[in-house]
């Protein structure tokens, strides 16, 4: 029997309020004291053989996933496929002259074995030429310039940005509100495929260009794509924490389908009706656990969609198990981001420290709240651009966004508003994950292994912040 939706909303509200109250009360008792234990963690991994680096969020049950798609998914958020070479997810009008499309495209070359050089780079095919068409009229087409995003991680597809110049003729006679991409053979120029039309979203980010200070700008948290069955208590805890830190909006990208447990599905549907939560379906075509075609379920595609979709927001790009902790001088994350201390930058790179599951083995990793149960973390902070996270202060200035860094700013802004690498005393990412056999460098380097150590063998610090 289907529960009454009003009853369900009431139960959810009570659970959410209880989570908020618990965090507030315990925070008052604990304060922000950090006490170094200095006891070396030994033998915590003796029964473990390896670490799966893709299972940061180990309370997601992968075995229940199916790639069939989510029933009732909004058609606006389906990928429009041009061919097997290129898929388009969203389109944005960035200014009066250009439209930028976000999607994924096939790599010309894929490395079957790990190689750091190829891990970070993508390779575009030179066999096809792409054109942009507007508003269902194919009389005038413009060249489509495909920009591959770095960090392919050796997969068959990479995240891409496709830049289309709007024809002058259309500006004069018809409003441009839809775009399609046409694939042609590079040599013969004969059309091979074309996509369906995609609605163009307009972004108003001009204020970021002229403003010297962020002022009262809104803040959004962009969460990497979720998949499988998600812990309900962890979902509410994540939302509660960032709402307590005055975050205005939280955006969840997901690959959910009918196999998701009903409680989580209903919770997400109810939350998405609230003004501070956006739920964005992101189902990658042809992607499943047996054959992953792109890194982390399209994480960089989601990142760049959020970059343009919320261009007039300050953007926090994190995973579901990562919490930003500002300096104690600031009451909330938002207060820190609006302060003169950091508001002049284009983007912030925040270092990370891990609260290893192995250091908190007495806690149920699937049903217990993280923040009030995980006290033990590693001592050594990770170097910048390795497990660090990015906060975009001025989206219009960012040309290419990475998972742990900013790959490139637009040239005109790289000097006036550069990237700031935060000190851990300013802000740090608290990351909750497994550490066994996770190799960590003392600093960012590619020198021999004696400069690396096993994170699970780090000194333990008791941290109740």
C-alpha positions as CSV (number, residue, x, y, z in Angstrom):
1,X,0.0,0.0,0.0
2,X,1.4,3.4,-1.0
3,X,2.0,5.6,2.1
4,X,0.2,9.0,2.2
5,X,2.6,11.6,0.7
6,X,1.8,14.1,3.5
7,X,2.5,11.5,6.2
8,X,5.8,10.8,4.4
9,X,6.7,14.5,4.2
10,X,6.1,14.8,8.0
11,X,8.3,11.8,8.8
12,X,11.0,13.2,6.6
13,X,10.8,16.6,8.2
14,X,11.1,15.1,11.7
15,X,14.1,13.0,10.7
16,X,15.8,16.0,9.0
17,X,15.1,18.2,12.1
18,X,16.5,15.5,14.4
19,X,19.7,15.3,12.4
20,X,20.1,19.1,12.5
21,X,19.5,19.2,16.3
22,X,21.9,16.4,16.9
23,X,24.7,18.1,15.0
24,X,24.1,21.4,16.7
25,X,24.0,19.9,20.3
26,X,27.0,17.7,19.9
27,X,29.0,20.5,18.2
28,X,28.3,22.6,21.3
29,X,29.7,19.9,23.6
30,X,32.7,19.0,21.5
31,X,34.0,22.4,20.4
32,X,36.8,22.4,17.8
33,X,39.6,20.8,19.8
34,X,42.1,18.7,18.1
35,X,44.2,16.3,20.2
36,X,47.2,14.4,18.6
37,X,47.2,10.8,19.7
38,X,50.6,10.1,18.0
39,X,49.9,6.4,18.1
40,X,50.9,4.7,14.9
41,X,48.1,2.7,13.2
42,X,49.4,-0.9,12.8
43,X,47.9,-4.0,11.3
44,X,44.6,-2.2,10.6
45,X,44.8,-3.6,7.1
46,X,46.2,-7.1,7.7
47,X,43.0,-8.8,6.6
48,X,42.6,-6.5,3.5
49,X,44.4,-7.3,0.2
50,X,43.8,-4.1,-1.8
51,X,41.9,-0.8,-2.0
52,X,39.4,0.0,-4.7
53,X,40.1,3.7,-5.3
54,X,36.7,4.1,-6.9
55,X,34.9,3.1,-3.7
56,X,35.4,6.3,-1.7
57,X,31.7,6.1,-0.8
58,X,31.6,2.6,0.4
59,X,28.1,2.8,1.8
60,X,26.8,2.7,-1.8
61,X,25.9,-0.8,-2.7
62,X,27.1,-1.3,-6.3
63,X,25.7,-4.8,-6.9
64,X,22.1,-3.6,-7.0
65,X,22.7,-1.2,-9.9
66,X,21.2,-1.6,-13.3
67,X,21.8,0.7,-16.3
68,X,18.2,0.6,-17.5
69,X,17.5,4.3,-16.6
70,X,15.2,5.8,-14.0
71,X,11.5,5.6,-14.6
72,X,9.9,9.0,-15.2
73,X,13.2,10.7,-15.8
74,X,12.7,14.2,-17.2
75,X,13.5,14.1,-20.9
76,X,15.3,17.5,-20.7
77,X,18.1,15.7,-18.8
78,X,18.6,12.7,-21.2
79,X,21.8,12.6,-23.3
80,X,21.1,13.5,-26.9
81,X,23.3,11.2,-28.9
82,X,24.8,12.5,-32.2
83,X,26.4,9.1,-32.9
84,X,28.4,6.7,-30.8
85,X,31.2,9.3,-31.0
86,X,29.5,12.3,-29.2
87,X,26.7,12.7,-26.6
88,X,25.2,16.0,-25.5
89,X,23.7,16.6,-22.0
90,X,23.1,20.4,-21.8
91,X,23.5,23.7,-23.7
92,X,24.1,27.2,-22.3
93,X,24.1,30.6,-23.9
94,X,27.3,32.2,-22.4
95,X,27.1,35.6,-24.1
96,X,25.6,37.2,-27.2
97,X,27.9,35.3,-29.6
98,X,28.4,31.8,-28.3
99,X,26.5,28.7,-27.1
100,X,28.4,26.0,-25.1
101,X,27.3,22.4,-25.0
102,X,28.3,19.9,-22.3
103,X,28.6,16.2,-22.9
104,X,31.0,13.4,-23.6
105,X,32.9,12.2,-26.6
106,X,34.9,9.1,-27.6
107,X,38.7,9.1,-27.2
108,X,40.6,8.2,-30.4
109,X,43.1,6.2,-28.4
110,X,42.7,4.3,-25.1
111,X,45.5,3.0,-22.9
112,X,44.7,-0.4,-21.5
113,X,47.3,-0.1,-18.8
114,X,47.8,2.7,-16.3
115,X,50.1,5.5,-17.6
116,X,50.0,8.9,-15.9
117,X,50.6,10.9,-19.1
118,X,47.5,9.3,-20.7
119,X,45.6,9.3,-17.4
120,X,45.3,13.1,-17.6
121,X,44.8,13.6,-21.3
122,X,42.1,12.9,-23.9
123,X,42.5,12.3,-27.6
124,X,40.0,13.6,-30.1
125,X,39.1,11.8,-33.3
126,X,40.1,13.6,-36.6
127,X,37.8,11.5,-38.7
128,X,34.7,13.7,-38.3
129,X,33.7,17.3,-38.5
130,X,30.9,18.8,-36.4
131,X,28.5,21.6,-37.1
132,X,25.9,23.4,-35.0
133,X,22.3,24.0,-36.2
134,X,19.8,26.2,-34.5
135,X,16.0,26.3,-34.0
136,X,15.1,23.5,-36.4
137,X,16.4,25.4,-39.5
138,X,19.4,23.9,-41.2
139,X,19.9,26.6,-43.7
140,X,22.8,28.2,-41.7
141,X,25.1,26.1,-39.6
142,X,28.2,27.1,-37.7
143,X,31.4,25.2,-36.9
144,X,31.3,23.2,-33.7
145,X,34.6,23.3,-31.8
146,X,35.0,20.3,-29.4
147,X,37.2,20.9,-26.4
148,X,38.2,17.7,-24.5
149,X,38.4,18.0,-20.8
150,X,41.5,16.5,-19.2
151,X,41.4,13.5,-16.9
152,X,40.1,10.8,-19.2
153,X,41.7,8.2,-16.8
154,X,42.2,5.9,-19.7
155,X,38.4,5.4,-20.4
156,X,36.8,5.2,-23.8
157,X,35.0,8.5,-23.4
158,X,35.9,12.0,-22.0
159,X,33.9,14.9,-20.8
160,X,33.7,17.6,-23.5
161,X,32.7,21.2,-24.1
162,X,31.4,22.1,-27.6
163,X,31.5,25.7,-28.6
164,X,29.0,27.0,-31.2
165,X,29.0,30.5,-32.7
166,X,25.5,31.9,-33.2
167,X,24.9,33.0,-36.8
168,X,24.2,36.7,-37.1
169,X,21.2,36.1,-39.4
170,X,19.4,34.3,-36.6
171,X,20.0,37.1,-34.1
172,X,18.2,39.5,-36.3
173,X,15.1,37.4,-37.2
174,X,14.5,34.6,-34.6
175,X,15.3,34.1,-30.9
176,X,17.7,31.2,-30.6
177,X,16.5,28.7,-28.0
178,X,17.5,25.3,-29.3
179,X,20.6,23.8,-30.8
180,X,21.6,20.5,-32.4
181,X,25.0,19.1,-33.5
182,X,25.6,17.5,-36.9
183,X,28.3,15.0,-37.6
184,X,29.9,14.9,-41.1
185,X,32.7,12.8,-42.6
186,X,35.8,14.9,-42.4
187,X,36.9,14.2,-46.0
188,X,33.6,14.0,-47.9
189,X,31.7,16.5,-45.8
190,X,28.7,14.2,-46.1
191,X,26.3,14.2,-43.0
192,X,26.5,10.9,-41.1
193,X,24.5,11.7,-38.0
194,X,22.8,14.6,-36.2
195,X,21.4,15.0,-32.7
196,X,17.9,15.9,-31.6
197,X,17.4,19.6,-30.6
198,X,18.4,20.6,-27.1
199,X,17.0,23.6,-25.2
200,X,19.5,26.4,-24.6
201,X,19.6,27.7,-21.1
202,X,20.6,31.4,-20.5
203,X,23.1,32.1,-17.8
204,X,23.3,35.5,-16.2
205,X,26.9,35.8,-14.8
206,X,27.9,39.2,-16.0
207,X,27.9,40.5,-12.4
208,X,30.9,38.3,-11.7
209,X,33.0,40.0,-14.3
210,X,32.8,43.5,-12.8
211,X,32.4,42.8,-9.1
212,X,35.6,43.2,-7.1
213,X,34.0,41.5,-4.1
214,X,31.6,38.6,-3.9
215,X,29.3,40.4,-1.4
216,X,26.0,38.6,-0.8
217,X,26.4,36.1,-3.6
218,X,24.6,32.7,-3.2
219,X,26.5,29.4,-2.7
220,X,25.7,26.0,-4.3
221,X,27.2,22.6,-3.6
222,X,27.6,20.5,-6.7
223,X,27.8,16.8,-5.7
224,X,29.5,14.2,-8.0
225,X,27.1,11.7,-9.6
226,X,25.5,9.2,-7.2
227,X,24.7,5.6,-8.1
228,X,23.3,2.5,-6.5
229,X,21.6,2.5,-3.1
230,X,22.6,5.5,-0.9
231,X,22.4,5.5,2.9
232,X,19.4,7.6,3.9
233,X,20.9,8.8,7.2
234,X,24.1,9.9,5.3
235,X,22.0,11.7,2.7
236,X,20.2,13.7,5.4
237,X,23.4,14.3,7.3
238,X,25.1,15.7,4.2
239,X,22.2,18.1,3.5
240,X,21.9,19.1,7.1
241,X,25.6,20.0,7.5
242,X,25.7,22.2,4.4
243,X,22.4,23.9,5.2
244,X,23.7,24.6,8.7
245,X,26.7,26.2,7.0
246,X,24.3,28.6,5.1
247,X,24.6,26.9,1.7
248,X,21.7,28.1,-0.5
249,X,21.4,25.1,-2.8
250,X,22.6,21.5,-3.1
251,X,22.7,19.8,-6.5
252,X,22.7,16.0,-6.7
253,X,23.5,14.4,-10.1
254,X,22.6,10.7,-10.1
255,X,22.3,7.5,-12.1
256,X,19.5,6.0,-10.1
257,X,17.0,3.5,-11.4
258,X,14.2,1.3,-10.2
259,X,16.6,-0.8,-8.1
260,X,17.0,2.0,-5.6
261,X,15.3,1.2,-2.3
262,X,11.9,3.0,-2.1
263,X,12.7,5.0,1.0
264,X,15.7,6.7,-0.6
265,X,13.8,7.2,-3.9
266,X,10.9,8.8,-2.1
267,X,13.2,10.9,0.0
268,X,15.0,12.3,-3.0
269,X,11.7,13.0,-4.8
270,X,10.4,15.0,-1.8
271,X,13.7,16.8,-1.3
272,X,13.8,17.8,-4.9
273,X,10.5,19.7,-4.4
274,X,12.3,21.9,-1.8
275,X,13.9,25.1,-3.1
276,X,17.3,24.2,-1.8
277,X,17.7,20.8,-3.5
278,X,18.1,20.1,-7.2
279,X,18.0,16.5,-8.5
280,X,19.7,16.1,-11.9
281,X,19.4,12.7,-13.7
282,X,22.7,11.9,-15.4
283,X,22.4,8.4,-16.9
284,X,25.4,7.8,-19.1
285,X,24.5,5.9,-22.3
286,X,26.0,2.3,-22.6
287,X,27.6,2.6,-19.2
288,X,27.3,0.0,-16.4
289,X,29.5,-1.8,-13.8
290,X,30.7,-4.4,-16.3
291,X,31.7,-1.9,-18.9
292,X,32.4,1.6,-17.6
293,X,33.0,3.9,-20.5
294,X,33.8,7.1,-18.6
295,X,35.4,8.0,-15.3
296,X,33.2,8.0,-12.2
297,X,29.8,8.0,-13.9
298,X,30.5,11.2,-15.8
299,X,31.8,13.3,-12.9
300,X,33.5,15.9,-15.1
301,X,30.4,16.2,-17.3
302,X,28.4,16.9,-14.2
303,X,31.0,19.4,-12.9
304,X,30.9,21.4,-16.1
305,X,27.1,21.3,-16.3
306,X,27.0,22.8,-12.8
307,X,29.7,25.3,-13.7
308,X,27.5,26.8,-16.4
309,X,24.0,26.0,-14.9
310,X,24.8,27.9,-11.7
311,X,27.2,30.5,-13.2
312,X,26.1,33.3,-10.9
313,X,26.7,31.2,-7.7
314,X,29.9,30.5,-5.8
315,X,30.3,26.7,-6.4
316,X,31.6,24.0,-4.1
317,X,32.4,20.8,-6.0
318,X,32.6,17.8,-3.6
319,X,31.8,14.1,-3.3
320,X,29.0,12.8,-1.0
321,X,31.5,11.9,1.7
322,X,33.4,15.2,1.9
323,X,32.7,18.1,4.3
324,X,34.4,21.5,4.2
325,X,35.7,22.7,7.5
326,X,36.6,26.4,7.7
327,X,38.9,28.1,10.3
328,X,37.3,28.5,13.7
329,X,37.1,32.3,13.2
330,X,34.2,31.7,10.8
331,X,30.8,30.4,12.0
332,X,29.9,28.9,8.6
333,X,31.4,27.8,5.3
334,X,29.5,30.6,3.5
335,X,30.8,33.3,5.9
336,X,34.4,32.2,5.1
337,X,33.7,32.3,1.3
338,X,32.2,35.8,1.5
339,X,35.1,37.1,3.5
340,X,37.7,39.5,2.0
341,X,40.2,36.9,2.8
342,X,39.2,34.8,-0.2
343,X,36.6,36.7,-2.2
344,X,39.1,38.2,-4.6
345,X,40.1,34.9,-6.3
346,X,38.7,33.1,-9.3
347,X,38.8,29.7,-7.5
348,X,40.1,28.1,-4.4
349,X,41.8,24.7,-4.1
350,X,41.1,23.2,-0.7
351,X,43.5,20.5,0.7
352,X,42.1,17.2,2.1
353,X,42.6,15.0,5.2
354,X,41.0,11.6,5.6
355,X,39.0,10.2,8.4
356,X,39.8,6.6,7.6
357,X,37.2,3.9,8.2
358,X,39.9,1.7,9.6
359,X,40.6,4.3,12.3
360,X,37.0,4.3,13.3
361,X,36.2,0.6,12.8
362,X,33.8,0.5,15.8
363,X,31.3,2.6,13.7
364,X,28.7,1.0,11.4
365,X,29.8,2.4,8.0
366,X,26.3,2.2,6.5
367,X,23.8,3.5,9.1
368,X,25.6,5.6,11.6
369,X,26.1,9.4,11.1
370,X,29.7,10.3,10.2
371,X,30.2,13.6,11.8
372,X,29.2,12.6,15.4
373,X,30.9,9.2,15.3
374,X,34.2,9.6,13.3
375,X,36.8,11.3,15.5
376,X,40.0,9.7,14.3
377,X,41.7,10.9,11.2
378,X,45.1,10.8,9.6
379,X,47.7,13.4,10.7
380,X,49.2,14.2,7.3
381,X,47.3,16.6,5.0
382,X,47.3,15.7,1.3
383,X,49.2,18.0,-1.1
384,X,47.2,20.4,-3.2
385,X,45.7,18.9,-6.4
386,X,45.8,15.4,-4.9
387,X,42.4,14.6,-3.3
388,X,41.9,18.3,-2.8
389,X,38.6,19.9,-3.9
390,X,37.7,23.0,-5.8
391,X,35.6,26.0,-4.9
392,X,34.7,28.2,-8.0
393,X,34.4,31.8,-6.9
394,X,33.8,33.3,-10.4
395,X,32.5,30.7,-12.8
396,X,32.8,33.0,-15.8
397,X,36.6,33.0,-15.4
398,X,37.0,29.2,-15.4
399,X,37.8,27.7,-18.8
400,X,38.3,24.1,-17.7
401,X,37.5,22.5,-14.3
402,X,39.2,19.4,-12.9
403,X,38.2,17.0,-10.1
404,X,41.0,18.1,-7.8
405,X,42.1,21.3,-9.4
406,X,41.4,24.0,-12.0
407,X,43.0,23.1,-15.3
408,X,42.7,26.5,-17.0
409,X,41.3,30.0,-16.5
410,X,40.4,32.2,-19.4
411,X,43.6,34.2,-20.2
412,X,42.1,37.6,-19.6
413,X,41.4,36.7,-15.9
414,X,44.3,34.5,-15.0
415,X,46.3,37.5,-13.7
416,X,43.6,39.8,-12.3
417,X,41.8,37.0,-10.4
418,X,44.2,34.0,-10.1
419,X,43.7,30.6,-8.3
420,X,44.3,30.5,-4.5
421,X,45.7,27.3,-2.9
422,X,44.3,27.5,0.6
423,X,46.4,26.7,3.7
424,X,44.9,23.8,5.8
425,X,44.5,26.4,8.6
426,X,42.2,28.4,6.4
427,X,40.0,25.5,5.3
428,X,40.3,21.8,4.9
429,X,38.2,19.0,3.4
430,X,37.2,16.2,5.8
431,X,37.0,13.1,3.7
432,X,35.5,9.9,5.0
433,X,36.7,6.8,3.2
434,X,38.7,3.6,3.3
435,X,42.5,4.0,3.6
436,X,44.0,0.5,3.4
437,X,46.7,0.3,0.8
438,X,46.0,3.9,-0.3
439,X,49.4,5.4,-1.3
440,X,50.0,9.0,-0.3
441,X,52.9,11.3,-1.2
442,X,54.5,13.6,1.3
443,X,54.3,16.3,-1.4
444,X,53.2,16.4,-5.1
445,X,55.9,14.6,-6.9
446,X,56.6,11.7,-9.3
447,X,59.9,10.7,-7.7
448,X,60.6,7.2,-6.4
449,X,58.4,5.5,-3.8
450,X,60.4,6.4,-0.8
451,X,58.7,9.7,-0.9
452,X,55.3,7.9,-0.5
453,X,53.7,6.1,2.4
454,X,50.6,4.1,3.2
455,X,47.8,6.4,4.4
456,X,46.5,3.7,6.8
457,X,49.9,3.8,8.5
458,X,49.8,7.5,9.2
459,X,49.7,8.8,12.8
460,X,46.2,9.1,14.2
461,X,44.8,12.4,15.3
462,X,41.6,12.6,17.4
463,X,39.7,15.4,15.8
464,X,36.2,16.5,17.1
465,X,35.9,19.6,15.0
